[in-house]
Amino acid sequence: MKKLLPTLLLGVSGFAANAQTDSTDTGKLTVSGYIDTYYLTALNRPQSGNLLGVDQLAGRAFDRLADQFALGLVQAKLGYSNRKSDLVVDLTFGPNAELGNFGNTTGAFNSYRPQSPYGAALYGTSAAIKQAYFTYRVTPKLSFTAGQFGTHIGYEVIDAPLNYHYSLSNLFNNGPFYHLGLKTAYAFNDHTSLMLGVVNNWDNLTDDNKQKSIIGQFSFKPLSTWTVYVNWIGGSRDDTYLNSLVSAGTLAGGFGSYNRQLYDLTTTYQVTPKFGLGLNAAYGRYNFSTGSALEKAAVAEKFGSTTPDWGGVALYTNYAINDVVGVGVRYEYFEDKNAVRYLQTSNNSVTVTAPITLAATKLIVKPEFRFDASPDKYYENSVGTGRKTQSTLGVAFIYKY
């Protein structure tokens, strides 16, 4: 007992010291955000004045308006960090905030909102919450995060200052934007880490069933200049839009049970301090288990297959000419022939952007040219009929603080 007593006292002393350190760790508060506006013209002169395609479905993610000045997004982001924890409150407003947070809005066309008065009452101001989460570090290697956070899927993000190009890829537009749930991350070493979590499906403020989606990410750095992310999300009956069609009677007889998986690979490689490369590849698939003839007919009519899929690949390259001007090119192929996502066709796209950084890096001006081509007459011409190509030329103005 006498041998244990000094050790015990040392442990109590250490615990007290840590507790005292935590109590005096006041942390740091940061305030950041950005605003963005854009102006673009479509050389195909769509009659509708927007870039949603001839069927007005969902051509472009955010930059949808042609031949007018358009507001993008206004962000006010608060962050707090101390030795053991982080807090993020990310509030956004404006057209792109509504589009990026569509699962939390109260609009008439939002099929993600529950029909029950109790569930619907939770929506409203929630549309302004892009992210709201905290992270607690149990150890320097193990952490837990709870709340609403941006998705881990994909190369691009909603925040315009963080993307090289202003227009967003089809891979971005057809994947999840955010999740609400709990995740844990463990860093095996400085080069390798693993994240796993449980969330309310895709882009959902509230869950419309008791089944959750599982998320995962494995990241590693083969080199200090090369990072690789292998991402995944999967769940059963986790498509709120499809569930709403059944509830509304649009899909008579339902479509049985199903699961949905999405696999995503993202990698960046800084070849030199001025020259960078990137790649994003994704493949998603539904698997419907139909029983009755009505279910089989509903799935066949909606998707043409019991295992409809979608996916694509995007290649990125950029070069910094100097500290002010750079140039970057993105090539993307995306396929959604089964119409399980938003594009509902296949598409090749080339985007060239030449960002100009001014005002001590606070102001970014992004001139951009984009060309899209589809085998179907997906795009719109000046008389409102379909055509196979679309070319846009525009400029975005982004100010960050």
HELIX and SHEET records of a PDB file:
HELIX    1   1 LEU A    4  THR A   24  1                                  21    
HELIX    2   2 PRO A   95  GLY A  100  1                                   6    
HELIX    3   3 PHE A  102  ASN A  104  5                                   3    
HELIX    4   4 PRO A  117  ALA A  120  1                                   4    
HELIX    5   5 THR A  125  ALA A  128  5                                   4    
HELIX    6   6 ALA A  160  LEU A  162  5                                   3    
HELIX    7   7 ASN A  170  ASN A  173  1                                   4    
HELIX    8   8 THR A  240  SER A  247  1                                   8    
HELIX    9   9 ALA A  293  PHE A  303  1                                  11    
SHEET    1   A17 ILE A 356  LEU A 358  0                                        
SHEET    2   A17 LEU A 363  ALA A 373 -1                                        
SHEET    3   A17 SER A 346  THR A 353 -1                                        
SHEET    4   A17 GLY A 326  GLU A 335 -1                                        
SHEET    5   A17 ASP A 309  ALA A 320 -1                                        
SHEET    6   A17 PHE A 275  SER A 289 -1                                        
SHEET    7   A17 SER A 257  GLN A 270 -1                                        
SHEET    8   A17 TRP A 226  SER A 236 -1                                        
SHEET    9   A17 SER A 213  LEU A 223 -1                                        
SHEET   10   A17 THR A 192  VAL A 199 -1                                        
SHEET   11   A17 TYR A 178  ALA A 187 -1                                        
SHEET   12   A17 LEU A 142  GLY A 150 -1                                        
SHEET   13   A17 ILE A 129  ARG A 137 -1                                        
SHEET   14   A17 SER A  85  PHE A  93 -1                                        
SHEET   15   A17 PHE A  69  SER A  81 -1                                        
SHEET   16   A17 LYS A  28  ALA A  42 -1                                        
SHEET   17   A17 THR A 389  LYS A 400 -1                                        
SHEET    1   B 2 TYR A 379  GLU A 380  0                                        
SHEET    2   B 2 GLY A 386  ARG A 387 -1                                        
END                                                                             
